[in-house]
């Protein structure tokens, strides 16, 4: 009977080890996904800032051209 308990305990310990290994894999995958998500967010933020700057520059250029055009028609 004690041999059966020992075998069962050994099987349980083995199963716990496998579950632990699986959890470690899940944790590693989550950490990798989190890092990737943060990188995507950072890149998106940088691109948004760059697009805002492009829009401001384009708006300033259009305003300058409009002022120049209006100045031509002033009497």
N, C-alpha and C positions, 0 to 999 in steps of 0.2 A: 504494500500500500504506500509506503514512504517513497518507493521508487516511482510510483505513479505521480505522487505529489511533486517530486523532484523534476520529473519529465514535464509535467504541466507547468511548473514554475519556470523551467528553462524555456518552454515554448512561449509563455507569456512574456518573459524578458526579451526573447528574440522578436516577438511581435511589437513590443514597445520600442525596441531599437529601430525596427523598420518604419514604424509610424514617426518616430523622431527624425529619421533621415528624410522621410517624405516632407515633414513640416519644414525642415531646414531648406529643402529645395523650393518649397513654396515661398518661404521668407526671402530667399535669394532672388526669386523671380519677381516678387513684389518690390523689392528694393531696386532691382534693375528697371522695372517699369516706372517706378517713381522718379528715378534719376532721368530716364528718357522723357517723361512727361514734363519735368522741370526744365529740361533743355529745350523742348518744344515751346514751352511757355516763354522762356527767355528769348528764343529766336522770334517768336510772334511779337513780343513786346518791342524788340529792336526794330523789326520790320514796320510795325505800326508807327513808331517814332520817325523812322526814315520816310514813310509815306506822308506823315504830317508835315515834315520839313519840305518835301517835294511840293505838296499842296500850297504851303505858305509861299514858297519861291515862285510857283506858277501864278499864284494870285498877285504877288507883287509885280511880276513881269507884265501881267495883263493890265494891272492898274497903271503902270508906267506907259504902256502902249496906248491905253485909252486916254490918258492925260495928253500924250503927244498928239493923238488924233484930234482931240477936242481943241487943243491949242491951234491947230491948223485952220479951224473953222471960226475962230474968234475974230470978230470984226473990230 
